[in-house]
Amino acid sequence: MIADGDVECVVLAARGLPPAEGVYIEEDYVMNLLETVLDYMLQTKVVVKALEYFKRNRWDEIRNLDDLEGVLDGFPNDQAGNTALALHLWGYKLWTRAEQLRGLTRFFRTIAVTDQERLRRWAETSSFRTDFEGKVKGLGPAVYQWLVMRQGVDTV
C-alpha cells in the first residue's frame, strides 16, 4: 500500500526532473481514440504499424466520431466481428482493442466529448477516479494518464 507521504516524496523528487523530450501531444480526435486503446501493453513496433496502417487505409474514411461510429456499427460486436473490425482499422487481429474502442466511443458520446476541443477540455478538468474509472472495460489508470498527457495535461 502506498501512503500519502510516499506520494508526496515522489512528487517532490519528480519536480526536479527535466521536462520530457519529444512530441507526444496528439491533436487529432480519432487518433487519440485509437492510441488510447492501442498504446498500452503492446510492443511499440506493433502500435506504430497499426497506426500507420490506419493512416494509409482509413484516414480519409474516418475523420470524426460519427464516421468512427458508422464503421463500428458495420461490424458485429462479438469476437469475430471485433476481429474483422480490428483488421479493417489496423491490419491486426486485436479484437479486444476493437471492443475497447467501442466502449471508449460510447463513453465519450454519453458525456459529449465528441471532438478534439472537448477532449482537451475534459482532460484538463477530469480525474481518473471520478471521470474514467470503470467507464470502459479494460482501461485503467495508466491508459487514462497517457490519454490526458497526449492532450498536454501535466499529470505530475
Secondary structure, 3 states (H helix, E strand, C coil): CCCHHHHHHHHHHHHCCCCCCCCCCCCCHHHHHHHHHHCCCCCHHHHHHHHHHHHHHCCCCCCCHHHHHHHHHCCCCCHHHHHHHHHHHHCCCCHHHHHHHHHHHHHHHHCCCCCHHHHHHHHHHCCHHHHCCCCCCCCCHHHHHHHHHCCCCCCC
